[in-house]
């Protein structure tokens, strides 16, 4: 989270989570598109133990000495957690369990709160995770259709 004003206090999201709060954040960037569209959607995150995390869960974690990231768990092995953004095809990991600080419990889209346990959401996100090996092809195909569907300039 960027602190754009020198007079406003820096918010410690990790401390808020440790204190038992559910935090509401607006994810930046497009790594989790289309689940999160910057400026529109919000994520509700609650502190969690890494033992409560499963494949397909969206978790908030801290890269070593770096930024907070909100990505989906692709797999969990003895080595650690392997993460991926919904709009990516390169897996990040292994991450240690102590890097995970929270888990998505719901998201807000157009003012409507949707549980991360919603069966339709879980189904769609599971299918998208299974399509990981063909995501590069899907992205190229989408770009191709966008190009051919554009109206020619008059």
N, C-alpha and C positions, 0 to 999 in steps of 0.2 A: 504494500500500500504506500503510495507516494504521499509525502507530507508537503503540500504545495505552499502552505503558509507558515512563516517562521513563528508566528504568535500562537498558532493552535498546537495543543499538546499532541505528542505522538501516541497513537492508540496501540496498546500492546494486545493484539488479538489472541496470542497464545495465553496470556494471563487471564483474559476474559473467559476463554474456554476452560482453563484450569479452575476458575471460580464457579463453574457450572452454568455459565451463560450459553445460550444459543446465539451465535453471531450471524448477522445478515451482511453479506458482502456482494458487491457487483463485480463479477469477474471481468478482467481486462483481457484483450486480445481475442483471437479466434481459434485457439487450440481446442476448445470444447464446443465449437459450433457443430451442429445446430442446437445442442442442448442449451447453451448459453450464448445469447447475442448481446455483445457489449452495449451498455447504455439502456438496455431493456430489461434484462432478466437479473434476478438476485438468487443467491444460494444461501440457504440456512444450514449452518454447520454447527455440529455439537461435538464436544470432546468425546473421544472413543479410545478404547484399547485396541492395539493392533490385532489382538486375538479375536476381536469382534468383527474384523474386516474380512470380506469375502471377494472372490472374483466378481467383477462388474460393479462393485461399490465405487462411488466417487469420493475421494478423500483429499483433504488438505494436508500437504506435507511441506517441509522446509528442505530445500536443497542445502547441502553442506555449506555453511557460512554464506548463505545466499537468500534468494527470494522464496516466498510462499507460492506454492503451485497447487492448482485444483485439477486433478486428472483421475482417470478411471483405472482400477486395478485390472490388469490383464491376466496376471498369474501370480501365485505365491509359491515359493519353493523354500528349501532350507537355506538357500543363499539370501533370500529376502523377497521384497515386493517389486514387481515389474509393472510400470505405469505407462499409460498411453492417453493422449488427448483424443477426443472423438473425431477431430479434424486432422489427425496425424496417422502416420503408419510406422513411425520409428518408436520402438519401445525404449523406455528409460529404466535403468535399474542395473543391479539390484539396489534397492533402498533398504535401510535398516528400519526395524520397527519403531525405534525412538524418533525417527524423522516424521512419522505420521502423528498429526496433532488433532485432527478432527475428521468427521465423516458427514457427508451430505445427508440431511434428514428430510429436506424438502427444497423446492425451488419455487420462485414466484415469477409467473409469466402473465403480463397484462393484468396485474392486480390479483390474480388467482393463485392461491397456494396449492401446490401439487406435491403429495408425499413421494419420497424416494422409494416407498414400498408399493406405490400404485402399480397394479398388475400390468396395465397397458404400457406404462413407462418401462417397467422391468423387462417386458417382452421385447419392446423395440430396442432397448439398449443392449440386451443380450444378443439379439440378431446382429446388430451393428458390430458388436465385439467379435462375433463369429466370422464376420466378413473381413476381419483384419488382413488376411493374406491378399485379398483382392481390392483393398482400399485404393492403392495407387491407380489401378485401372478405373475404378469408380470415379475418382477425382478427374482423371483425363477424359472420361466419357461425359461427365457433367460439363466440363469446360468446352468440349466439342459441341454439345447441344446448345450451350449458351451462345456460342459463336454463330451457329447456323440459324438460330431462332431470332437473332437480332434483326430488327427492321432495317432495311437499307436506307441510307441517308438520301433525302430527296434533293 
